[in-house]
């Protein structure tokens, strides 16, 4: 008796659908959503001046950890910060630059805002305020952003958005394909190398760490990162982004523009943290991110598995912003 002939495309689509279903049945990957432990506290302030490479400025530990006082280690790197960006407004509106750093380049734990369209930033604040934009892991640091969005006035949001959109993005991430990665620990919502712990198999993960953990945790915008990704990720991500992966998704440049540098009100993807990008793709797919852009993004991600999202995140992060 002859067996029915299935096309390779149909088989591939079936396998892909099964992989996505399995991914959705799992918990969100811990490497992408680092959560602070209950005993993670900042070191006590001994009054000693703290410094970072290439800066003549100094701050105490208390000043660095004050969410209403953003350290500006390199004043020459950006124009003077507006009040809401530099200091926020007590008690609810933390300084934008305290989390996102003075040049708004962010890190694995939050968004790189430099050069994003002002209208996009305003819309994201509205989505945080309404509760439409949340996270697949409620224990993450999303509540701080929601509180800021609810506390900020429309004028404060506009001022911040106009300032941040005028900043120039610069490359801050080196993407490395590797079978292994350093063992890590969670530090302030992101991963950092565990000193002396050696390496471990990378497997199906992205491990993104600051090159200098102290520099990044001192809120320095010049901090740089290394992202370890599985071998072949960047080429596979480029193929998915350029072709849609054989019908699995859509061509990224159609909305995000040439080089994925953004197009009109649509934000750039190039040069963003791969951990951050992965979280956004996963949150769109899980429904945790359901704001204004979700209607366009949900069909894009609904057939992507974890490995697809890892590949896309690795690729877009490797691009020049």
C-alpha positions in Angstrom: 0.0 0.0 0.0 1.4 3.4 -1.0 2.0 5.9 1.8 0.6 9.4 1.4 3.1 11.8 0.0 3.6 14.8 2.3 5.5 17.8 1.0 8.6 18.9 2.9 7.0 22.3 3.4 4.0 20.7 5.1 6.2 18.5 7.3 8.3 21.5 8.2 5.2 23.6 9.1 3.9 20.8 11.3 7.2 20.4 13.1 7.4 24.2 13.6 3.9 24.3 15.0 4.6 21.5 17.4 7.8 23.4 18.5 5.9 26.6 19.1 3.2 24.8 21.1 5.9 23.1 23.2 7.5 26.5 23.8 4.3 28.1 24.9 3.7 25.2 27.4 7.0 25.9 29.0 7.8 28.7 31.5 9.5 31.8 30.0 13.2 31.1 29.9 15.0 32.3 33.0 18.0 33.6 31.2 15.8 36.1 29.4 13.9 37.2 32.5 16.5 37.5 35.3 14.7 38.2 38.6 16.5 39.7 41.6 16.7 37.5 44.7 15.2 38.8 48.0 18.6 39.2 49.6 20.1 41.2 46.7 20.9 44.6 48.2 23.3 47.4 47.2 26.5 47.6 49.1 26.4 50.1 52.0 27.8 53.6 51.2 31.2 54.2 52.9 31.3 57.7 51.5 34.2 56.9 49.2 34.0 58.5 45.7 33.1 56.1 42.9 34.6 56.4 39.5 34.3 54.9 36.0 36.9 54.7 33.2 37.4 57.8 31.2 35.6 60.2 33.5 36.8 62.9 35.9 33.4 62.9 37.7 32.8 61.1 40.9 29.7 60.1 42.9 29.1 58.4 46.2 27.3 55.0 46.2 24.2 56.8 47.7 24.1 59.3 44.8 24.5 56.4 42.2 21.6 54.5 43.8 19.3 57.5 44.1 16.6 57.1 41.5 16.0 60.8 41.4 19.6 61.7 40.6 21.0 60.3 37.4 24.8 60.0 37.2 26.2 61.9 34.2 29.7 60.5 33.9 30.5 61.9 30.5 28.7 65.2 30.0 30.2 65.6 26.6 28.4 62.5 25.3 24.9 64.1 25.2 23.2 67.5 25.5 22.2 68.7 29.0 19.4 66.4 30.4 15.9 67.9 30.9 14.7 67.9 34.5 12.4 64.9 34.1 15.2 62.9 32.5 17.9 63.9 35.0 15.9 63.9 38.2 12.3 62.9 37.6 9.8 64.1 40.1 9.3 62.8 43.6 7.7 60.6 44.8 6.6 58.5 41.8 8.4 59.7 38.6 11.9 58.2 38.7 14.5 59.9 36.5 14.5 58.4 33.0 18.3 58.4 32.8 18.7 56.5 36.1 17.5 53.3 34.5 18.3 54.0 30.9 21.6 55.9 31.6 22.4 59.4 30.5 22.9 58.6 26.8 19.8 56.4 26.9 21.6 53.3 25.6 20.1 51.1 28.3 21.2 47.5 28.7 20.0 43.9 29.0 17.6 44.9 31.8 15.8 47.8 30.0 15.3 49.5 26.7 17.8 51.4 24.6 15.9 54.6 23.9 18.4 56.6 21.9 17.0 57.8 18.6 13.7 56.0 18.9 10.7 58.0 17.4 9.2 60.4 19.9 5.7 59.2 18.9 6.7 55.6 19.7 8.1 56.5 23.1 4.9 58.4 23.9 2.8 55.4 22.9 4.8 53.0 25.0 4.2 55.2 28.0 0.5 55.2 27.3 0.6 51.4 27.0 2.4 51.1 30.4 -0.1 53.5 31.9 -3.1 51.6 30.7 -1.7 48.2 31.7 -1.6 47.0 28.0 2.2 46.5 28.2 3.2 44.1 30.9 5.6 41.2 31.0 5.5 37.4 30.8 7.2 37.2 34.2 5.4 39.4 36.7 8.2 39.3 39.2 10.4 41.3 36.7 11.0 45.1 37.1 8.0 46.1 35.1 6.2 47.7 38.0 8.7 50.6 38.2 8.0 51.5 34.6 4.2 51.3 35.1 4.5 53.6 38.2 6.5 56.1 36.2 4.0 56.1 33.3 1.1 56.6 35.7 2.8 59.4 37.6 4.2 61.4 34.7 2.2 64.2 33.1 1.6 64.3 29.4 4.0 67.3 29.2 6.8 65.4 31.0 6.4 62.4 28.7 6.6 64.7 25.7 9.7 66.5 26.9 11.4 63.2 27.7 10.4 61.6 24.3 11.6 64.6 22.3 14.9 64.6 24.1 15.5 60.9 23.9 14.5 60.7 20.2 17.2 63.3 19.4 20.0 61.3 20.9 22.4 59.3 18.6 22.5 55.5 19.1 26.0 54.0 19.2 27.1 50.3 19.1 27.5 48.9 22.6 27.2 45.1 22.1 29.5 42.4 20.8 27.7 39.3 19.7 29.8 36.1 19.9 28.7 32.7 18.6 29.9 30.0 21.1 29.2 26.6 22.4 29.9 27.8 25.9 29.3 30.9 28.0 30.5 32.1 31.4 28.6 31.0 34.4 26.5 33.9 35.7 24.6 35.4 38.6 21.7 37.9 38.7 22.7 41.4 39.5 20.0 44.2 39.5 17.7 42.5 36.9 20.5 41.4 34.6 23.1 38.7 34.3 26.8 39.2 35.3 29.8 36.9 35.1 30.3 34.8 38.3 34.0 35.5 39.0 36.1 32.3 39.0 33.1 30.0 38.2 34.3 29.0 34.8 32.1 28.2 31.8 29.1 26.0 31.0 27.3 24.8 27.8 25.3 27.6 26.2 22.6 25.4 24.6 19.4 27.2 23.7 20.2 30.5 25.4 21.5 34.0 25.0 23.9 35.0 27.8 24.5 38.7 27.7 26.8 40.3 30.3 28.5 43.6 30.9 32.2 43.6 30.0 32.7 45.5 33.3 29.8 44.8 35.8 30.8 47.6 38.2 30.9 50.1 35.4 27.4 49.2 34.3 26.0 49.1 37.8 27.5 52.5 38.4 25.0 53.7 35.6 27.7 54.5 33.0 26.4 54.9 29.5 29.8 53.9 28.1 29.4 50.4 29.5 29.7 47.7 26.9 28.3 44.1 26.7 29.1 40.7 25.3 26.3 38.5 24.1 27.0 34.8 23.7 24.7 33.1 21.2 24.4 29.6 19.7 26.6 28.8 16.7 24.9 29.7 13.4 22.4 32.1 15.1 23.3 35.2 13.2 23.1 33.6 9.8 19.8 31.9 10.6 18.4 35.1 12.0 19.4 37.0 8.9 17.7 34.4 6.8 14.5 34.7 8.8 14.6 38.5 8.9 15.2 38.8 5.1 12.8 36.1 3.8 10.3 35.5 6.5 11.6 32.0 7.1 9.6 30.3 4.4 6.3 31.7 5.5 6.9 31.4 9.2 6.9 35.2 9.7 7.3 38.4 7.7 10.3 40.3 6.3 11.4 42.5 9.2 12.6 45.4 6.9 9.0 45.8 5.5 8.1 47.6 8.8 11.4 48.4 10.5 13.1 49.8 7.4 16.4 49.2 5.6 19.1 47.8 7.9 16.3 47.6 10.6 17.2 51.1 11.6 13.5 52.1 12.0 11.0 53.6 9.6 8.7 56.5 10.5 7.0 55.8 13.8 8.3 52.2 13.8 11.4 51.7 16.0 14.8 50.5 15.0 15.9 47.0 16.0 19.5 47.3 14.9 22.0 47.2 17.8 19.5 46.6 20.5 20.2 44.2 23.4 19.5 40.7 22.2 18.1 39.7 25.6 15.7 42.7 25.5 14.7 41.9 21.9 14.0 38.3 22.8 11.8 39.4 25.7 9.7 41.7 23.4 9.2 38.9 20.9 8.2 36.5 23.6 5.9 39.0 25.3 4.2 39.8 22.0 3.6 36.1 21.4 2.4 35.4 25.0 0.1 38.3 24.9 1.8 40.1 27.8 2.6 43.0 25.5 -0.7 44.0 24.1 -0.4 47.7 23.3 -0.9 49.6 20.1 1.7 47.7 18.1 0.5 44.3 19.2 -2.0 44.0 16.4 0.8 44.2 13.8 3.3 42.2 15.8 1.2 39.2 17.0 0.9 37.6 13.5 4.7 38.2 13.1 5.6 36.2 16.2 2.8 33.6 16.6 4.7 30.9 14.6 8.1 31.6 16.0 9.7 29.1 18.4 12.3 30.0 21.0 15.1 29.1 18.7 13.7 31.4 16.0 13.5 34.2 18.4 17.1 33.6 19.7 18.3 33.7 16.1 16.5 36.9 15.2 17.6 38.6 18.4 21.2 37.6 17.8 21.1 38.9 14.3 19.4 42.3 14.9 21.7 42.9 17.8 24.8 42.4 15.6 23.7 45.2 13.3 25.0 48.8 13.5 22.4 51.0 15.0 
